[in-house]
Amino acid sequence: MINNQSKIFVAGHKGMLGSSIIRILKKKGYKKLITIDKKKLDLRNQTSVKKFFKSKKIDAVIIAAAKVGGIKANIKYPANFISDNLQIQTNLITTSYSCKVKKLILFGSSCIYPKHYNRPIKENQIMTGVLEETNESYAIAKITGIKMIEAFNKQYNTDYICLMPCNLFGPNDNYDTQNSHFLPALVKKIYLASKKKGKKKIVKLWGTGKPLREVLHVDEVANACEFFLRKKTKKSLINIGSSIEMSIKNYADLVKKKIDPEILIKFNNDKKLDGVMRKKLNLDLANSYKWKSKMNFSKALDEIIMDFKNSYR
């Protein structure tokens, strides 16, 4: 069993999710966390990964490392999204097995599921329909990782799982206008517009504003990671989400209300930039293991808005 004396390698420790996992594990008393800068270890290089694992004698691996981005980045760099993610996952999963790693957790996102489901999506609905075209490359890579883990568990009786969170936000988020996800993009665009002089404070947003999105603070996912790190599960794919789901327009209106109610929001109504219309996850499986989100969304949103304001002063 994994405990707070186990050697745990967190791949991708500088990203939003990885840094949150490090924070939460330290807070919970884990003493032997292993990290390495990507400049020193290219996770796409199998030989280097094997050498690193053998030198560290790792007990558990958490894969928070990935090539990620928003809709425009996914459209522009599909080869990078599929190639980089396949290499990272394959190297870490196969090396974990060969080095007798006891527990492995792979993270993905809700985009692995078919695009045309209007009801909350269950884990067993993976690969039952077509994917959203804009992030197909990333989704296929993650689906491959999930199926690899299922295969290793079946053939070798390994204790590897995949946690699939909804849209995440929180400290250390990516606020790049072209590559960020929708919530940090809203915070940045609306805050910067609030600083403009004059009466016409207009924020132009992509798409129609109609798609629904479920959101979760990254620390909630880090807590779920620690929870399932210690738990033996019968299923290898588990959704991690929240009760918060609104349209992009409603999120924009809420952020505007908190930052500057005078701002005017305009959508460009390009349906191609909407992505899927709904990506709500069914959380029955996670709840059956006694995990449930405790997020206070309004408070969490206030915190990230304040963090962003402080970083741009």
N, C-alpha and C positions, 0 to 999 in steps of 0.2 A: 504493500500500500504506500501511496505517496503521503508524506507528512512534511512538517516545516524544517526537517533536516535533510530532505531529499535535494539532490542537485537538479535544478530546473533550468533548462535553456529556453530563453524567450527570444525567438527570432523576430526581428523587426521592433526592437525595444525603443526606438526613437520616434516611431509613428504615434498617432493618437491612441490607437488601441494598445499597442505594445507598451507605451509609457504608462498608460493607465493600469495595465496588468502588473507592471513592476511596482507601482505605487501601492496597489491593493495587497499584493503578496507581501511586501515589506511591512505594511500596516498590520497584517495578520500573523507576522512573526516568522516568515520564511527566511532562512539564514543563508542559503547557498544558491543564490540566483546567478545564472551565467548569461552574459551578454557579450556581443562583439560588434564593432562597427563594420558596416558593409564595405568600407574601404579596405578593411583588413581580411574580410572573408566574403567572397562572392558566392552567395548561396546557389548560383546557377552552375558552379563548378563542382562536379561530383567528387573529384579527387581531393580538393581542398576541404570539402564538407566532411568526408570520411576521416581525413587526418585530424581535423578539429575535434570530432566526436571521440575518436580513440584517445586523444590527449586529455579529455575532460571527464570521461566516465560518467556520462549523463544518465539520470534516472527518468526524467520526464522532458518532453519537448512541447512547446506551445508555438504554433506557427501563426504569428501575426504579421509576418513579412509577406508583402504582395505588391504587385504593380496595380495601383488603383487610380481612379479618377472619375470625373463627371461625364455627362453625356457627350460633350464635344471632344474630350480626350479619347473616349472609347471609339468614337467615329473616326478620328484622325489616326490613331495608332493601334489598329486591331492586331497587327502582327506582334507588336511588343506585348500586348495584354495576354495573348494566348501563349506565346513562346516563353516569356519570363516566368509567368505563373506556373506553367507546366514543369519547367526546369526546377524551380524552387521547391515545389511540392514533392516532385518525384525524388529529388536528392534527399530531402529531409525525411520522407517516409521510408524509403528503402534503407537509408543509413541508420535510421532509428531501429529498424528491425535487425539489421546485421550487427548492431552494437548492443542489442538486448535492452533497449529502452523500455521501461515498464508502462509508461503512459504517454499518449500523444493526443494533442488537441489541435485540429485544423479549423481556421476561421474562414468563412466565405461571406456571402450576403444573399439577400432575398431574390436577387436577380437570377439565381439558378433555376427558379421556378417558371413555368409557362406563363405567357403574357395575357392570356384570355380568361383567367379566373377572377370572378367578382366576389366570391366568398373567401374567408380566411383560408389560407393554403396549408394543407397538412404535409408532413414530411414524405408520405408515400405518393404524393402527386408529382414528385420530381420525374422528369422525362416523359410526361404524359401529354405534352403539347409543345407548340413552337415557342421559341424564346423571343424576347424583345430584341430586334435587330441591332439597336444602337450599342448594346453591351454583350452581344453574342459571344465574342471571343473570350472575354473575361469569364462569362458564365460557363462556357464549355470547359475551360481550364479548371474551374472550381468543381464542376460536376465530375470531371476525371479524377480529381483528388478525392472526392467523396467515394467514388466507385473503387478506387485503389484501396482506401481504408476498409471498405466493406470486404474486399477480396482478401486483404491481409488478415482481417479478423476471422474470416471464414476458413482460410487455409492454415493459418499459423496460430489461431486463437490469441491474437494480440488484443490489447485493451486500448484501441485507438477510436476516437470519436471526432465528429464534425459539429461545431456549433455555428448555426446560421442566424446572425442577427439582422434586424431591420436597419433602417438608416440611423447612423450614429452621429452624435455631436458631443462636444465637450472640450476640455483643455487640450492644447496642442493640435487643434484641428487645422485643416488646410483651407486658407482663405484666398487662394489664388482664383481670380475671377474666371479664368478659362477652365480650370481643372477641379474646382471644389464641388462638393455636393450641395444640394439646394439650400439647406438651412444656414450654413456659414456664409453662403453667397448672399442670402437675404440680409443677414446681419451686416455684412460689409457694405453692400450697395446702399442700404437704407441709412446706415450710420454716416457714410461719406456724403450722401445727399443732404442729410440734416445739417451739415457744415457749410453748405453752399449759401452765399449771400443772396438776398432777394426773396421774392414771394414764390417764384416758380421752382419748387423742389420736386423734380420728377425722377422716378426710378423706373427704368425700362427693364422688364423681365422677359425671359424666353418662354415660349409656349402659350397655352391658354389659361393656365392657372387652375384648371379643373382636376387634374390627377390627384388622387388621394395618396398620402404617404404616412406611414407609421414611423415614429421616431423613438429613440432610446438614448439616454445619457451613457457615455462610454464606460463610466465607472460601474454601472449596472451590469454591463457585459463582462467586465473584469471580475466582478463578484461571482457571476455565473461561471466563469472560467475556473475560479478557485473552488467553487462548489462542486463542479463536475470533475475536477482534477482528483478529488478524493472519493468519487463515487463510481461504482461499477454499474454499467448500464447494459440493458439488453439491446437497445437500439444504438446505431452508430451515427445517426443524423438527428439533431435536436434543434428546433427553432427557438430563438431567443428574441423576445419582443416586449411590447408594452400595450397599455390600453389607449394610448394616445394616437389617434389617426384623424387627420384633417386634410382638406384640399391645400394645394400650394398657395392659392389665393388667401385662404384663411390664415395660414402661417404668416404670409406676408403682411396681412392686416394686423395680426397680433404683434409682430416685430415692430411694425410702424407705430402702433399704439404705445409701445414701451419706449421707443426712441424719439419719435417726432410725429404726432398725429396729423400735422399739416402737410406731410408728404403725399404726393399724388403717385399712385402706382399704375403703370400701364404695361399690359402684356402684348407681345408682338403677334399672338394668335397663330404662330407656326406650329401646327399639330405634330410635325415631325420631331420637334424638340420636347414633346410631352413625355415620351417614354411610355411605359405601361400605365393604364388608368388607375390600377389599384394593386398594391403589393402587401396587403395585410396578412400576417402570419397567424396560423392557428397555434396556440401555445399549450394545448391540452397535454402534450407529452412532457414538456418541461415542468408544467404544474403537477403532473402525476409523480414526479420525483421530488416535489416540495420546493421547487424554485419558482419565484414570482418577482416581478419588478416592483420596487418600492419607490420609484421616481416621483418626485413632485415637479411636474414639467414647468410650471410657471416660474418656480424658484430657480430651477436649473437653467432656464432661458435667461433669466435676469443675470445669473452668474456669468454666462458666456458673453452676453452683451457688455457687461462691465469689464471682463477680461479683454475683449476686443478694444473697447474704448481706451483702456489703460495702455495697450500696446501701440495705439496710434496717436498718442499725445506727443 
